[in-house]
């Protein structure tokens, strides 16, 4: 085939494919142009994820009349003049490809006016061809409207993601830019709804609060450091607030949002020994360096940069993060604290995400230790008031307290107070302890009991004349004294966890129980993990909706990206027995939760669900749900959660309904046993 020069429209479409990959690409280029134009107010509006409509309106410098035609030409720019300018780029854009690439694959309308012009101008193009140019009335600045993106490249349009996914990508990018430019008012509109509008007052923290919500903002630590011509300003999360992914790590270099493995590693270095493996901090890092020490001309999307001295940059960022963390978290690891009654409260050497003791002053930790003991959950079963709930009681606790009050004429506990102003007061208030109630009355059965599993118990091979007694109690009474254990084949024995005789617990972690043959240790945390996992998964798979209405709903905040996809995940949570109602622009009130959960379990699960939703675009896959449930095991009863006898018995009853009661979802054993024969041998009774 002969070599020919491609036609202009073909070449333009090929070039556009490198710059405009999806609606996000168009929004990115146009927003960066608006910021480069000196705008202090920008409105971004999209419809259908940006596929059908994108509008960027700014109050920047506008475009002169004589530059209008040139603005749509390839490699036409006002930002650089010579190759030497590439060595010190101070603007977000510089290639001169944005408008021409966008116009080549869409219909574009541009209205622009400079501050010195009497009138504005309107330009309309279609597929890169000029259709109209005329004077018009307009405010100072530029408005660009892009419609029918990829209308003339159906192959590209075909491979775009669903509207929700494309919207989420745009929202994520605009959210980042809102942080990078706190002095610019940025308003984001999607399908007619305002997702957020920043104040533009130059307050970075206010923008984080506006865009990402209070739950994250309240756990951030401010970092500011300068050294060797580099300046760092950042907000990083306290160690107790960690994530399962790096999605909440956002980096900027000279105002440009970037992806950087170097900065990821620097952040990890700074948090070393403060987070468990597989946990990541949230961070908003703003690094300023001399433009001559930075190469941004690596890729057309300008999301990657190179530093001339990467080792110095990594060390600088890591040192700044480490310094900020040590300044606030200089309290050494505490293993024992004196409580008000002179006892000892053990603090586990676990991750910061599992305990907030290290995130507070010593006085706060002592107060929490007292409150946790005073507010020990009395619900018969596996309900508990999780550490760090600031005194809020779960609904089952309230109902049980009311029932106990009617029966025993005791004063019921105060109602849970959602107001933040009363939360601290509630945390220090004494809580009336309800009388224990029969497990069957307090905890509904939410999953059908499977067939009792049959296991083969191995017999000890000591060769003792009474070793045969280890099979079962009946055998121990009828076995011949001289029969060896090896002489009999193992017999099937039905293992029924709920039939065990519960005797107590040790170390507030392991339940002790026995039957006629064995002494058992049951890990209460692993057992509750298994119950939690199978009950929720079984209810979802079998479409069995059993929920309980909350007296005081709790509120969850979501990011704009998650909010834009509410039609996908809100109905899905309904299949898990949750009921959510809109409670503000980025909040939902949770009014019903699964019947088998208490308040803390329900909150932990939904928080993990929403966190995973930030990373996964489709969360309805059963395998993904299993991963979420497994990860949410932190809502289970913990070691050092003191259970009363009724709660222990109820936990074993629930465990008996599980298909696999022998291990937690991570594979750790739930039961350990020691035979009566072995115990007697240890005491030299045989």
N, C-alpha and C positions, 0 to 999 in steps of 0.2 A: 504494500500500500504506500502510495506517495506521501511525502511530508507536505502538509499544508498549514498555513497560518489560521488559527481558529478565528471565527467571527467574534466581534466585540461582545455580543450578548452571551455567547457561549463562554468566553473567557471571563466575563463578569460573574456569571453564575458559578463557575469553578472557584473563582477568588472569594465569592461570597460564602461558599461552603466552608472555607477555612476560618472565616471571621464569625459568621452567623450560623451556629450549629443548632440553635433552638431559641425560643422566645427569650430565655435568660440572656443570651448573647446580645440581642438587640437592646434589651433593657440596660444591660451593663454598659454598652458603648454610649448610649444616649445619656444615661445618668452621669457617666464620667465626663462627657462633653459639657453637660450643664454645670458641673462643679468646676471644670476648667474655665468656664465662662464667667466665673466669679459670682455665681448665684448664691444668695443666702436663703432662698426659699424654693423648694422643688416639690412638685406633685407627680407621683407615679401612679398611673391607673392601668390596670389590666383586666381583660375579660377572657374567660375560657382559658386561663393559664397563659394568656398572651398570644394565643394562636389567632384569635379573631381581632383583637384590639389591644394596642399599647399606646398610651399617651404620656409624654413627659413634658411638663410645663415648668419653666424656670423664669426667674427675673434677672438673668445674667445680662451680659453686654449686648447680646443680639448679633445679627450678621448684617454687614453692610450690603446695600443694593447691588453694588458691582461685584460682590463675592458670591452671590447666590448661585449662579451657574457653576462656578468653580467648586462650590461646596459639595456637589454631588459627583465630582470627578474622582477617580482613583488616585491615591497618593497626593491629594491636595490637603494641606494642613496649615494652620497658623502657628503651630507650636514649635517647630524646629525649622532650621534653614540649611544647616550644613551637617556633614557626617560627624564633626566634632561635637555637635550638640547632643549626640547620643551618649556621650560620656558623662553628662550631667543633666539628665532629664528631670525636670521639676513638675511635670504635668502628668495626669493619668493617661491621656491619649497622646499619640505622636505619629502614628503610622499613616493617618490620612485615608483610612480604608472604611471607616464605620458607615458613614452616610451612603457611600456608593454601594457597599455590600448589602446594606439593608434595603436600599431602593431597588436593587437588582432582583430581589425575591419577594417583593411585597408592593402594596400600594401605600404611598407616603404623601402626607399633607404637612407642610411646614408653614407656620406663621411666625414671623420674626420682626422685631423692631429694635433699633438701637436707641440709646438715650438722646442722641442728637437729631434723630429723624422726626419729621412731622407726622409721617404715616408709617404703617408697617407694610409688609409684603407677604403674599401668600403664594406658595409654590406647590404644585401637585404633580406627582410622578406615578407611573405605573410600569413595573418591570424595568425600571431604570430609564424610561423614556419620559421626557418632559411633556406634560399635558397642558399646564396652565401656570402663568406667572402674572400676578396683578397686585396693585396696591390695595390695602385694606386697613381698616381701623384695628389697632391692637395695642395692648399695654407693652411696656418695655420688657424685653426678654424674648424667649423662643418657646414655641409649642410645636412638638413633632408628634403626629399621629400616624401610627403604623397599623394598617389593617390587612387581613387576609395574608398573613405571613406564609411563605412557601406556596402560594396559590399556583405559581407557574413551575414549581419543582415538586410534583406530587410524590416522587419517591422519598424526598426528605420529609414531607408532611406525613406520609404514611408511618414513618418510624418514630414520630414523636410519642412521648409517653402520654397517659391520660391527663386530663386537665388538672386534676388535683396534684399530680406529681410535678407538672410544669409550674404550677402556681407556687408549690413549696420551694422550688429552686429559686424562683424570683424573690419570694419573701425572704429567704435566707440571705441572699445577696444584698437586698436593700436594707435588711436589718444590720448587716455588717457595715454598710456605708453610713448608716445613721450613727453608728458609734464612731466611725473614723472622722466624721464631720459634725461634732456636737454644736458648732455655731451656725449650722444650716438647718432651717426648718424642713423636715422631710415628712411628707404625708404619703402613705401607701393605701391605695384603694383597690379592692379586688371584687369584681362583680357587683359594684355599687356599694359595697360596705367598706368603711374606713377601718383598716386593720390597726394602724397606729399613726400617731402624729407627734413628732418630737418637738419640744419647746424651742430649740434653737438658741438657747441661752449660753451655750458653751460649757454646760455642766455634763460631763461624761457620765457620771453616776446616775443622773436623772434620766439620761437616754437609755442606760442599761435597765433601769427600773421600768421605763415606758415600754421598751421593746421585749424584754425577757421576763419581766414580772418580779414581784416582791420576794417570792420564795428563794430565788437565786440571788437577788441583789443583797438580801440581808446577810448572806453568808460570804460576802466578798471582802477581801483585804486589799487595801491600797498599796501599790508599790511605785516608788519613784526613785530613780538612780541615774547618775551621769558619770561617764568615765571614758577617757581616750576618744573624745569626739563622738561618743554614742550617748543617746538619751533614751531611757525607758520609762514609760508610764503604763501602769497595768492595774487591773483588778483581777485577783486570783481567788479561788474558792478556799475556804478554810478546810483543813484536812477531813473534817467529819462529813463534808459534802463532796462526794466523789461520784463518778459516773462509770458506766461499763464500757463506754466508747470515748473517742476523742472529739466527738461532734461539737462539744461545748468549748473547744479550744479554738479561738479566733485570733488570727495574727494580722498585724498591719505593719508595713514598712514604708515610712514616708507618706502615710495616708493611703497607701494602696493595700487592699485586702489580698493576701497571698496564702498559698499553701507552702509549708516549709517543714521538712523533716528535721532540719537543723534546729529550729525553734521548738519542735516537739521534744527532741532529745534534751535540749537545754531545760525545758520545763520539768521533764522527768528527773533530770539531775538535781534540780532544786527541791523536789519533793521526795528525794530518795530517803527511805526508811520511815516515811510518814504515811505511805499508802500501801495497801496490800497489792500483791501482784494481780494484774488484770483490772485495777481500778485507776481512773484518770481524773485529774482535777479539771474544773472549769476555769477558763482563763480568757481574758481579753488583753492582749499584749500590743502595745503601740511603741514600735521601735523607730527612732530617728537616727539616720546616719548621713554622712556626707554623700551626696549623689554620685560623686566621682568614685566612691568605694563600693558601688552597687551596680550590677548589670541586670536591667529589667527587660532587655531586648532578647529574650530567650525563646519565647513562644508568642504567637499572635494573641492569645487570651491574656497575656501579661500577668498570670497568676503564679508564676515561678520567678524567683530572683536568685542571683548569685552574689555572695559577699567575697570581697578580696581577701579577708582574713577570717575565715569561718571559725577557727579555734577561739579567737579572741571574742567573737560575737557570742558563741555558745557559753564560754566561761562568764562573760559579763551578765548575760540573762540569768544563768543558773545562780550566780552569786547574789544577784538582786532578789531573786525569789527566795533563796535560802535565808537571806538576811531578814526579809519581811516575816517569814514564818517563824524564825527563831525569836524575833522581837516580841511577837504576840503569843507564841506557844513555847515559852521558855520553861514552863512548869515541867519538872521531870516526870517520868512515868510513875504512877502511883499504884501500888498493889493493895494497900490497906488504908482505910480511912476510919478515924474514930467517929462514931455516930453519937447522937445526943444521949443515948442510953448507955454509953460506955462499951458497947459491943464493937465488933469489927465487921465492916462491909467490904467484901473482896471485889476489886475491880479487875476484870479479866484483861489479860494482855492480848487484846484483839485489835482489829483494825479500828481506825478512827471513825469509820462510817458506822460501826456497831456500838459506839459509845460516845457520848458527847462530853464526857467528863474532862477530857484533855482540852476541849474547846472552850472551857470556862475557867474562871478563877477557882482557887481551892475552896473558897467559901461557897460558891455556887454548887460545886460538886458535893460538898457536905450536905447542903440543903436538899439537893436532889436525892442523895442517898437516904435521908430521913423520910422524904416524901414518898419514895418508892416503897419503903418498908411500910409506912402508914397506909398507903393506898393499894396494898396487895389485893389483887383481884380474887374475889370469892366465888366467881361464877363456876358452877360445877361443870367441868369439862376442860376445855383448852383455851378459854378466853383469858385474856390478860390485858392489863393496862401497860402499854409499852413505855419504856423509859423515854423521858424527854417529851411527854405529851402536854406538859405544863398544866397538869391537873384536870384535863378534860376527861370525863368519864365515858365509857362506851355505853351503848343503849341497853345491852343486856344487863350491865351492872345496875342501871337505873331501874329497869323492870324488876330485877331480882330483889333489889333493895326495897322497892315498894311492896312486893309480895311479903318479904320478911317483916316489914313494918306492920302490915295488917295482921300477920300471924303472931308476932311477938310484942307488938305495941312498942316498937322502937322507932326513933326518929329517922326518917328516910334521908339519904344523902342529898345534898343540894343538886339542883339540875345543872347540867353542863352549861357553861357560859361561853358562847363563841366569841364574845367581844374581846378584842386584844387588851383593852384596858383592864378587864377583870380577870384575864388569864393568870397573871402573876398572883393576884389575890387568891384565886382558886388553888394555885399550886401549893400554898402554905396553909390551906384550910384543912382541919381534920375531916376525915371521911368516915361516915358511919359504916361499919362492917356488917353486911347482911348475914343472916344465919345460913349455913350450908343447906342446900336443898337436894333432894334426890336427883341424881344425874338424868334419869329418864324424863323428869318434868322440866328440867332446865334446858336440855339440849336436844332439839329435834334431830331425827335421823334423816340425813339428806341424801344418802346413797343406799341402794339395796345391798343387803348382805350377800356376798358371794358364798359359794360352797366352801365349807371349812377345809383349808389346805391340809393335806396329809403328808407328813414328812417321816423319814426313817432316821431314828435316833441311833447313833453308833454306840456300841457297848464298850465300856472300858476294858482294856486288855491286860489287867493286872494279874490275872490267874488266881484271884482270890476265890475261896469257896463260896462266897456270897456275892460274887460279881454279877451273877445272873439277876440279882434283884434290881439291876438298873433298867430293865426293860419297862416295867410298869408296876404299879402297886399290887395288882392281882398276882402277877408272876412272883413277886417277892415273897408272897405268903405261901406259894405252892411249890416253889422250886426246890429240888433236892439239894441238900447242903453241899454235896460233892460235885455238882455240875459246874463245869467251867464255862465262862462267858463265850469262849470261842466255839463251844459245842452247839450253840443255838444260832439260828439265822436271825437277823434283825427283823423285828415285827413292826408293821405300820402302826403309827401312833398319831392320832389326831391332835394337832396343836391348836389350842383355843386360848388366845391371849386373855380374853375377858374372864376365863375360868380361873386364872391365876389368883392366888391369895396375896393381896398387896399388904406388905408389912411396914412400909415407910420409904425413906429415901436417904441417900448419903450425899454429902457435898452439895446439896440442893441442886443436883444435876442428874443423879441416877436413881431411878425408882427400884426398890427392892421388892421381890415377890418370890413366891415358891409354890410348888405343887407337891405331890407325894414323893417325887423323885429328885427334883432339881431345885436349886436356888438360882434365881435370875437377877441380872442387872439390866435395866432398860434405860437407854439413853433418852431422856424425855424430849430433848430437842430433835433428835433424829426421828423419834416416833411421831411427833407433831408434824414434822416436815412431810412424812409419808401420808398422814391423814389429810393434811391441807392439800397436798398435790393430787391425790386420787379423788378426793371429794369434788374439787373444782373441775378437774378434767372430766370426771364421769358426768357431772351435771351438764357440762357444755356438749359433750358428745351425744348424750341421750336426750338433749333438748328438754331437760327438766329444770324449770325455772321455779326456784324456791327462794323468796327474798323476804327481808324484814324491813319495815319502814323505820326510819330514824326519827327520834323525837327532835333532835337538833341536827339538821344536815350539815355536812362539812363541804368546804369549797376547795376546788382544785383549779389551778391556773394552767393554761396551755400557751404554747408559743403561737404566733400568727400562722406559721406553717401548718401546725397541727389543727388549729382552728379552721383553716380553709378546707380541711378534709373531714369535717365533722360528720358528713353524711356517710362516711365509710366506717368510722370507728364507734360513734355513739350507738347506732343500732347493734353493732357487734357486742358492745359491753352489755347491752340489754339481754343478749342471749346468755350472759354469764350472771344474770340476776341483779345487775346494777340498773338503777334508774337515775339519769342525769337530766337536769334542766338548765338552760342557759341562765347565767347569773352575771351579766356584764359582758363587755366586748371580748374578754379573753378568759372568762371564768365559767365554771359550771358548778352548780349545787348538786351534790350527790345525796339523793333522798331515800334511796333503797339500796341495800347491799345484800350479798348472799346470806342466806339464813344461818349457815354454819360458821360465818366469820364474826369476830367482834370488830369494833371500830378500828383498832390498830391494824389488824390483819387486812381489813378492807382498804385502808389508806395505803399501806405498804404495797399491796398488790396493784392498785390503780396507779400509784406513782411509778412503779416499775413498768407497767404497761405503757404509760405515756412516754416514759424515757425511751423505751424500745421503739415506740412509734416514731420518734424523731429520726431514728436510723433506718427502720424498715418501712418501705412504702406500702407493703401489703402485709398486714398483721393477722389475716384471717386463716392462714395456713396452720393446721393443727400442730405441726411440728414446731412452728414458731411459738405457739401458745404453750407447748410443753416446756420450751426453754424459758419462757417468762415465768411460769409457775415454779420451775426449779430454782430460778434466780431469786424469786420472791420468798424463799424459805426463811429469810431474815425476819419475817413476820411471825415465825413459829416461836413456841415457848423456848426460852433461852436457858443455858446453864445459869444457875444461881437464881432462877425464877422459882421461888418456893411454892410448891403445890400442896394443897391439903389432901386428905385421904380420898375424899369424894372426887376431886379433880383427877387424881391418879387413876382411880377406878374407871372414870369416864373415858380417860385417854386410852386405856386398854380396851374398853368396849368399842371405841371408834376404830382402834387399830385392828380389831378382829373383823371389821367389815371390809378391810383393804384386801385387794387381790394379792399383794406382796407385802405382808407386814414385817418382813425380816430385814429390810434395809431401807435407808432413806433414798430419795431420788438421786443422790450423788454416789450411792453405792456403799456408804458406811453402814456397819451393822447396827441394828436396833437392839438386839438381844445378845447377851452373853450368859452362859449358864455354867453351873458347877454341880455335878451330881452329888447326891447324899453320900454315896460310897466314897467319893474323892474327899469330901469334907471330913468324913470320919477317919480316913487314912491320914489326913493332915494333922488331926488331933490324936493320932496314935491309938485310936479306939479299935483298930483292926490290925 
